[in-house]
Amino acid sequence: MKPDPAAEIDQASNRLDGLPPRVVPGLQIAGAVALVLGFVLGLARQDQLRYFYHAYLTSYCYVLGMVLGALLFVLLLHVSRAGWGVAVRRLAEMLAGNVPLMLVLFLPIVLPVAWGSSALYPWTSQEVVEHHEALRHKAPYLNVTFFAVRAAAYFAIWGLIARFFLGKSAEQDRSGDAGLTVRMERASGPAILLLGITVTLASFDWLMSLDPLWTSTIFGIYYYSGAFVGAVALVILLAMALQAAGRLRGVITVEHYHDLGKMLFAAVVFWGYIAFSQYLLIWYGNLPEETTWYRARQTGPWGYVSVALIVGHLLVPFFGLLSREVKRRKVPLAFWAAWLLVFHWLDVAWLVMPSLGQAGLPVGPIDVCLLASLGCFYLAGVLRLASGRALTPVKDPRLAESLAFENL
């Protein structure tokens, strides 16, 4: 009889029980207070809440990227049958399981659009559409009703995928049915295709249509590649935070951090490749309707942000994560994970905030309030999902392989 690998795990350290009962409600209250404060500061600007909506969209797409990037992380582990990742997969499943929360947090974006506000998306203004022939041709796609219908479809697909994989993984914890692993592996391929299509279309709708006259066919993968960087960095920091709190003892080892570091390094390189590919094609084509989007980001203060992204989101972490020793030591790996979370937020702000057309860098107290608000809501959602669940898939048939994993 084969030994049960779950017996090797300290069950007390494999759960998040014992948290004070007011932690989750406290985080939700803090998130609500920060959101209200950000809204009040937005009203004080007397700009029809244009700044508030753009700042909210920035923080929203930043947090949403963590959810969708973590979901891709889960799917990649299944589709590749990566035994090493079993020990860390539940963390990604919990990060990805907050699609219903993100649906609720999407209301401050979709409701103003439904009410006819053009503070965020110029294509919602009939006057703007009438003055641009290209927008008249795009009207069958860029209209309020279809915008809302597509958003509902995206959330439905993301929610079903996240619920299926977290649900089957949790069911396996109870039943030990190895067939559930096979089902998840078979479903992961089609799920990746659905996820890629819907995230691409969502990025077109919510980010690229901020400038509805500009298009890029690889804009979706640009956003998603950055989101995956952020999600892997968040998995690393979450694992370290849990171990610092006495959880997951003997489960996540230096070998797992080594592979997470390699994945983070690969994600950074892929983001740089996509960013360069998008820029090169538009620079080489040199068409006015394509270059205007980059012109706003290469002139004035945003030009410095563009350089900062090249240096801070690609070159510096590329060399910082290149060493094998960095990926096997918690302190430097945590530093680079936190570094990339900061620059990923800057990357999302670079996508959104220049659409305001304001002089200077529009970053201030409103941005801080909204990032804190959505961050608190998200953390509360993750803790709620973690309550009552094992932090590791204890009955996964590849758990023994993951616990004994060693890098060559």
C-alpha positions as CSV (number, residue, x, y, z in Angstrom):
1,M,0.0,0.0,0.0
2,K,1.4,3.4,-1.1
3,P,1.9,5.9,1.7
4,D,-0.5,8.8,1.7
5,P,1.5,12.0,0.9
6,A,-1.1,14.1,2.7
7,A,0.0,12.4,6.0
8,E,3.3,14.1,5.6
9,I,1.7,17.5,5.8
10,D,1.1,19.3,9.1
11,Q,-2.7,19.7,8.8
12,A,-2.8,22.6,11.3
13,S,-0.4,24.5,9.1
14,N,-2.4,23.6,5.9
15,R,-5.4,25.7,6.9
16,L,-6.1,29.3,7.6
17,D,-8.3,28.7,10.6
18,G,-7.9,30.9,13.6
19,L,-8.1,34.3,12.0
20,P,-10.0,36.9,14.1
21,P,-13.6,36.9,12.9
22,R,-13.5,40.7,12.2
23,V,-10.6,40.5,9.7
24,V,-12.7,40.0,6.6
25,P,-15.5,42.5,7.6
26,G,-12.8,45.0,8.7
27,L,-11.1,44.8,5.3
28,Q,-14.5,45.3,3.6
29,I,-15.3,48.3,5.7
30,A,-11.8,49.7,5.0
31,G,-12.3,49.2,1.3
32,A,-15.7,50.9,1.4
33,V,-14.3,53.9,3.3
34,A,-11.4,54.3,0.9
35,L,-13.8,54.1,-2.1
36,V,-16.1,56.8,-0.6
37,L,-13.1,59.0,0.2
38,G,-11.8,58.6,-3.4
39,F,-15.3,59.4,-4.7
40,V,-15.5,62.6,-2.6
41,L,-12.0,63.7,-3.7
42,G,-13.2,63.0,-7.3
43,L,-16.2,65.2,-6.8
44,A,-14.0,68.0,-5.5
45,R,-12.1,68.2,-8.8
46,Q,-15.3,69.3,-10.5
47,D,-14.4,67.6,-13.8
48,Q,-17.6,65.4,-14.0
49,L,-15.7,62.6,-12.3
50,R,-13.5,62.0,-15.3
51,Y,-10.4,61.6,-13.1
52,F,-12.2,59.4,-10.7
53,Y,-13.4,57.0,-13.4
54,H,-10.0,56.8,-15.0
55,A,-8.3,56.1,-11.7
56,Y,-10.9,53.6,-10.8
57,L,-10.5,51.8,-14.1
58,T,-6.8,51.7,-13.5
59,S,-7.1,50.1,-10.1
60,Y,-9.9,47.8,-11.3
61,C,-7.9,46.4,-14.3
62,Y,-4.9,46.0,-12.0
63,V,-6.8,43.8,-9.5
64,L,-8.7,42.1,-12.3
65,G,-5.4,41.2,-13.9
66,M,-4.4,39.3,-10.7
67,V,-7.6,37.3,-10.8
68,L,-7.3,36.4,-14.5
69,G,-3.6,35.9,-14.4
70,A,-4.0,33.5,-11.5
71,L,-6.6,31.6,-13.4
72,L,-4.2,31.2,-16.3
73,F,-1.6,30.0,-13.9
74,V,-4.0,27.2,-12.7
75,L,-4.9,26.3,-16.3
76,L,-1.2,26.1,-17.4
77,L,-0.4,23.8,-14.5
78,H,-3.2,21.5,-15.6
79,V,-2.6,21.5,-19.3
80,S,1.1,20.9,-18.9
81,R,0.5,18.3,-16.1
82,A,3.1,20.1,-14.0
83,G,3.5,18.0,-10.9
84,W,5.8,20.5,-9.2
85,G,3.0,23.1,-9.1
86,V,0.5,21.0,-7.0
87,A,1.8,22.4,-3.8
88,V,1.2,26.0,-4.8
89,R,-1.9,25.5,-7.1
90,R,-4.5,26.1,-4.4
91,L,-3.1,29.6,-3.7
92,A,-3.6,30.5,-7.4
93,E,-7.1,28.9,-7.3
94,M,-8.1,31.1,-4.4
95,L,-6.7,34.2,-6.1
96,A,-8.6,33.3,-9.2
97,G,-11.9,32.5,-7.4
98,N,-13.0,36.1,-7.0
99,V,-14.7,36.6,-10.3
100,P,-18.1,37.3,-8.6
101,L,-16.4,40.0,-6.5
102,M,-14.9,41.6,-9.7
103,L,-18.4,41.6,-11.3
104,V,-19.7,43.7,-8.4
105,L,-16.7,46.0,-8.5
106,F,-17.3,46.5,-12.3
107,L,-20.6,48.3,-11.5
108,P,-19.0,51.7,-11.0
109,I,-17.7,51.3,-14.6
110,V,-20.7,49.9,-16.4
111,L,-23.5,51.9,-14.7
112,P,-22.2,55.4,-15.7
113,V,-21.9,54.1,-19.2
114,A,-25.4,52.7,-19.1
115,W,-26.6,56.1,-17.8
116,G,-25.1,57.9,-20.7
117,S,-21.9,59.3,-19.1
118,S,-19.1,59.9,-21.6
119,A,-16.6,60.8,-18.8
120,L,-14.7,57.5,-19.5
121,Y,-15.5,56.4,-23.0
122,P,-15.9,59.0,-25.7
123,W,-17.8,56.6,-28.0
124,T,-20.8,56.8,-25.6
125,S,-21.4,60.4,-26.8
126,Q,-23.6,60.7,-29.8
127,E,-22.0,64.0,-30.7
128,V,-18.5,62.5,-30.8
129,V,-19.7,59.6,-32.9
130,E,-21.3,61.9,-35.5
131,H,-18.1,63.8,-36.0
132,H,-16.0,60.7,-36.7
133,E,-16.8,58.5,-39.6
134,A,-14.7,55.7,-38.2
135,L,-16.8,55.7,-35.0
136,R,-20.0,55.5,-37.0
137,H,-18.7,52.4,-38.6
138,K,-17.8,51.0,-35.2
139,A,-21.2,51.8,-33.7
140,P,-22.6,48.3,-34.2
141,Y,-19.9,47.1,-31.8
142,L,-19.2,50.1,-29.7
143,N,-22.6,50.8,-28.2
144,V,-23.9,50.8,-24.7
145,T,-26.2,47.8,-24.9
146,F,-23.7,45.5,-26.6
147,F,-20.9,46.7,-24.3
148,A,-23.0,45.5,-21.3
149,V,-24.0,42.2,-22.9
150,R,-20.4,41.4,-23.7
151,A,-19.2,42.3,-20.2
152,A,-21.9,39.9,-18.8
153,A,-20.7,37.2,-21.1
154,Y,-17.0,37.7,-20.0
155,F,-17.8,37.4,-16.3
156,A,-20.0,34.4,-16.9
157,I,-17.3,32.5,-18.7
158,W,-14.6,33.5,-16.2
159,G,-16.8,32.7,-13.3
160,L,-17.7,29.2,-14.7
161,I,-14.0,28.4,-15.4
162,A,-12.8,29.5,-12.0
163,R,-15.7,27.8,-10.2
164,F,-15.1,24.5,-12.1
165,F,-11.4,24.3,-11.3
166,L,-11.6,25.4,-7.7
167,G,-14.7,23.3,-7.1
168,K,-13.3,20.1,-8.6
169,S,-10.0,20.6,-6.7
170,A,-11.9,21.1,-3.4
171,E,-14.1,18.0,-4.2
172,Q,-10.9,16.0,-4.7
173,D,-9.8,17.0,-1.2
174,R,-12.9,15.2,0.1
175,S,-13.2,12.2,-2.2
176,G,-9.7,11.5,-3.3
177,D,-11.0,10.7,-6.8
178,A,-8.0,10.7,-9.1
179,G,-10.4,10.9,-12.1
180,L,-11.1,14.6,-11.2
181,T,-7.5,15.4,-12.1
182,V,-8.0,13.9,-15.5
183,R,-11.2,15.9,-16.0
184,M,-9.4,19.1,-15.0
185,E,-6.6,18.4,-17.4
186,R,-9.0,17.7,-20.3
187,A,-10.9,20.9,-19.6
188,S,-7.8,23.1,-19.3
189,G,-7.0,23.3,-23.0
190,P,-10.5,24.6,-24.1
191,A,-10.6,26.8,-21.0
192,I,-7.3,28.5,-22.0
193,L,-8.7,29.3,-25.5
194,L,-11.9,30.7,-24.0
195,L,-9.9,32.7,-21.4
196,G,-7.6,34.1,-24.1
197,I,-10.5,35.2,-26.4
198,T,-12.5,36.8,-23.6
199,V,-9.6,38.6,-22.0
200,T,-8.6,40.0,-25.4
201,L,-12.1,41.3,-26.1
202,A,-12.5,42.7,-22.6
203,S,-9.2,44.6,-22.9
204,F,-10.4,46.0,-26.3
205,D,-13.7,47.0,-24.6
206,W,-12.5,48.4,-21.3
207,L,-9.0,49.7,-22.2
208,M,-8.4,50.1,-25.9
209,S,-11.8,51.8,-26.5
210,L,-10.7,54.7,-24.2
211,D,-9.2,55.9,-27.5
212,P,-11.8,54.4,-29.9
213,L,-9.9,55.6,-33.0
214,W,-6.8,53.6,-32.2
215,T,-6.4,49.8,-32.6
216,S,-3.8,47.2,-32.0
217,T,-4.5,43.5,-32.7
218,I,-2.1,42.4,-29.9
219,F,-3.3,44.8,-27.3
220,G,-5.1,42.0,-25.4
221,I,-2.0,39.8,-25.1
222,Y,-0.1,42.9,-24.0
223,Y,-2.5,43.5,-21.1
224,Y,-2.7,39.8,-20.2
225,S,1.0,39.2,-20.3
226,G,1.4,42.0,-17.7
227,A,-1.4,40.6,-15.7
228,F,0.3,37.2,-15.6
229,V,3.5,38.9,-14.3
230,G,1.5,40.4,-11.5
231,A,-0.3,37.2,-10.7
232,V,2.9,35.1,-10.4
233,A,4.4,37.8,-8.3
234,L,1.4,37.8,-6.0
235,V,1.4,33.9,-5.7
236,I,5.1,34.2,-4.6
237,L,4.3,36.9,-2.0
238,L,1.2,35.1,-0.7
239,A,3.2,31.8,-0.3
240,M,5.9,33.7,1.7
241,A,3.4,35.5,3.8
242,L,1.6,32.3,4.7
243,Q,4.8,30.6,5.6
244,A,5.9,33.6,7.7
245,A,2.6,33.1,9.6
246,G,3.4,29.5,10.3
247,R,1.3,28.0,7.5
248,L,2.4,25.5,4.7
249,R,5.4,24.3,6.7
250,G,7.3,21.7,4.7
251,V,4.9,22.0,1.8
252,I,6.3,24.9,-0.3
253,T,10.1,24.6,-0.4
254,V,13.0,26.4,-2.0
255,E,12.5,24.1,-5.0
256,H,9.0,25.5,-5.6
257,Y,10.2,29.1,-5.1
258,H,12.9,28.3,-7.7
259,D,10.3,27.3,-10.3
260,L,8.0,30.2,-9.4
261,G,11.0,32.5,-9.9
262,K,11.7,30.9,-13.3
263,M,8.0,31.4,-14.2
264,L,8.2,35.1,-13.1
265,F,11.4,35.6,-15.2
266,A,9.7,34.0,-18.2
267,A,6.6,36.2,-17.8
268,V,8.8,39.4,-17.6
269,V,10.6,38.4,-20.9
270,F,7.3,37.6,-22.6
271,W,5.8,40.9,-21.6
272,G,8.9,42.7,-23.0
273,Y,8.6,40.7,-26.2
274,I,4.9,41.6,-26.7
275,A,5.5,45.3,-25.8
276,F,8.3,45.5,-28.3
277,S,6.3,43.7,-31.0
278,Q,3.4,46.1,-30.7
279,Y,5.6,49.2,-30.7
280,L,7.8,48.0,-33.6
281,L,4.8,47.3,-36.0
282,I,3.2,50.7,-35.3
283,W,6.6,52.6,-35.5
284,Y,7.4,50.9,-38.8
285,G,3.9,51.5,-40.3
286,N,4.1,55.2,-39.2
287,L,0.4,55.7,-39.8
288,P,-1.1,58.8,-38.1
289,E,-4.2,56.9,-36.9
290,E,-1.9,54.4,-35.2
291,T,0.9,56.6,-33.9
292,T,-1.3,59.1,-32.0
293,W,-1.7,56.6,-29.1
294,Y,2.0,56.3,-28.6
295,R,2.6,60.0,-29.1
296,A,0.6,60.8,-26.0
297,R,2.8,58.3,-24.1
298,Q,6.2,59.5,-25.5
299,T,5.8,63.2,-25.0
300,G,5.7,65.2,-21.7
301,P,5.9,63.4,-18.4
302,W,4.4,60.2,-19.8
303,G,7.6,59.8,-21.9
304,Y,9.5,59.4,-18.7
305,V,7.0,56.7,-17.6
306,S,7.6,54.9,-20.9
307,V,11.3,54.8,-20.2
308,A,10.7,53.8,-16.6
309,L,8.6,50.8,-17.8
310,I,11.3,49.7,-20.2
311,V,13.9,49.9,-17.5
312,G,11.9,48.9,-14.4
313,H,9.5,46.3,-15.9
314,L,11.9,44.6,-18.2
315,L,15.7,45.4,-18.1
316,V,16.2,45.7,-14.3
317,P,14.1,42.6,-13.3
318,F,15.5,40.7,-16.2
319,F,19.0,40.9,-14.8
320,G,17.8,40.8,-11.2
321,L,16.0,37.4,-11.7
322,L,18.6,35.9,-14.0
323,S,20.7,34.4,-11.2
324,R,19.8,30.9,-10.0
325,E,20.6,32.0,-6.4
326,V,18.1,34.9,-6.5
327,K,15.3,32.5,-7.3
328,R,16.2,30.2,-4.5
329,R,16.4,32.8,-1.7
330,K,13.2,34.3,-0.2
331,V,14.4,37.8,0.4
332,P,15.6,38.8,-3.1
333,L,12.8,36.8,-4.7
334,A,10.2,38.7,-2.6
335,F,11.9,42.0,-3.5
336,W,11.6,41.3,-7.2
337,A,8.0,40.1,-6.9
338,A,7.0,43.3,-5.0
339,W,9.0,45.4,-7.5
340,L,7.1,43.9,-10.4
341,L,3.7,44.4,-8.7
342,V,4.6,48.2,-8.4
343,F,5.6,48.4,-12.1
344,H,2.7,46.4,-13.2
345,W,0.4,49.0,-11.6
346,L,2.4,51.7,-13.4
347,D,1.9,49.8,-16.7
348,V,-1.9,49.7,-16.3
349,A,-1.9,53.4,-15.4
350,W,0.2,54.0,-18.5
351,L,-2.6,52.3,-20.5
352,V,-5.4,54.3,-18.9
353,M,-4.5,57.7,-17.6
354,P,-3.0,59.4,-20.7
355,S,-6.6,59.2,-22.1
356,L,-7.4,62.1,-19.7
357,G,-5.4,64.4,-21.9
358,Q,-4.1,66.4,-18.9
359,A,-0.7,68.0,-18.5
360,G,1.5,66.3,-15.9
361,L,1.3,62.9,-14.3
362,P,-2.2,62.4,-13.0
363,V,-1.3,60.4,-9.9
364,G,-2.4,61.4,-6.5
365,P,-4.6,60.8,-3.4
366,I,-7.5,59.5,-5.5
367,D,-5.4,56.8,-7.1
368,V,-4.1,55.8,-3.6
369,C,-7.6,55.6,-2.2
370,L,-9.0,53.5,-5.1
371,L,-6.0,51.1,-5.2
372,A,-6.3,50.6,-1.4
373,S,-10.1,50.2,-1.7
374,L,-10.0,47.5,-4.4
375,G,-7.0,45.8,-2.7
376,C,-8.9,45.5,0.6
377,F,-11.9,44.1,-1.2
378,Y,-9.7,41.6,-3.0
379,L,-7.8,40.5,0.1
380,A,-11.1,40.0,1.9
381,G,-12.3,37.9,-1.0
382,V,-9.2,35.7,-0.9
383,L,-9.4,35.2,2.9
384,R,-13.1,34.3,2.6
385,L,-12.3,31.6,0.0
386,A,-9.4,30.3,2.1
387,S,-11.6,29.8,5.1
388,G,-12.5,26.2,5.6
389,R,-10.3,25.0,2.8
390,A,-6.9,23.2,2.8
391,L,-4.2,25.5,1.4
392,T,-2.8,22.5,-0.6
393,P,-4.7,20.0,-2.7
394,V,-4.2,17.2,-0.2
395,K,-5.7,14.4,-2.3
396,D,-4.2,15.3,-5.7
397,P,-2.5,12.1,-7.1
398,R,0.6,14.2,-7.9
399,L,1.1,15.7,-4.5
400,A,3.8,13.2,-3.6
401,E,5.7,14.3,-6.7
402,S,5.3,17.9,-5.8
403,L,6.5,17.4,-2.2
404,A,9.6,15.5,-3.4
405,F,10.3,17.9,-6.3
406,E,13.9,19.0,-6.8
407,N,15.4,21.2,-9.5
408,L,18.3,19.8,-11.4
